[in-house]
Amino acid sequence: MPPDAALLALGDGGSMGRCHSDVPLDQVVGSVSRPDDFDADFRPRHRHLADRLDRVRSALAGGELLPPVELIRLGDLYFVADGHHRVAAAREAGRLLIDARVLTICTVAYGMACLRLAHLRSKAAEREFLLRVPLPDPVRRDLWLDRPADWLRLADAAEAWGYRHALECGRPMDRATLAMTWWNDEVVPELDRLRSDGIGVDLRDVELYSTALNRLERVGVGS
């Protein structure tokens, strides 16, 4: 997956700086600097890269201490800035973790480990939803909807609820406060009610609420 496409979809929230970490290799999903030289499994695409990979394989097999790779982190996704051959050799050797220096970039929508290129359109819609309904990080980490249109529908419903709530309270609220109040006072009780009836027990919170909202709209009932 191209990191620039992922960052564009998720939304750049600024850098958190670098740290040293052991990173799960199955979460290393793309290349920052050499996307044309390695495939999705970090196998070299060109013959001239094979000699370098052979040397790294031998060093790894011989127990040589290799320098940490350089990675960019977006949520649970990592992209290689430097160390492609080391990533390739570690994958081939069946390693689960790789020693890395990691630059973390915060994102508006969270980059789950299961995210792939085909999901970016929906994640871009989720980013737009979160700009309108800025839920806190613990909620954002579990957000997932397959259809971009569902994010627009959800944002409209949340803002309509927030408008009614502000009128009832008789005072304005900032977007973040309204978003959290909507989630706690509207979404969570509805989820509890549905799950107590055995509905949507295998769905994420936002998937279940969106499904219920869509059903209400189809029968002409306001949210």
Secondary structure, 3 states (H helix, E strand, C coil): CCHHHHHHHHCEEEEEEEEEEEEEHHHEEEECCCCCCECCCCCECCHHHHHHHHHHHHHHHCCCCCCCEEEEEECCEEEEEECHHHHHHHHHCCCCEEEEEEEEEEECCCCCCCCCHHHHHHHHHHHHHHHHCCCCHHHHCCCCCCCHHHHHHHHHHHHHHHHHHHHHHCCCCCHHHHHHHHHHHHHHHHHHHHHHCCCCCCCCHHHHHHHHHHHHHHCCCCC
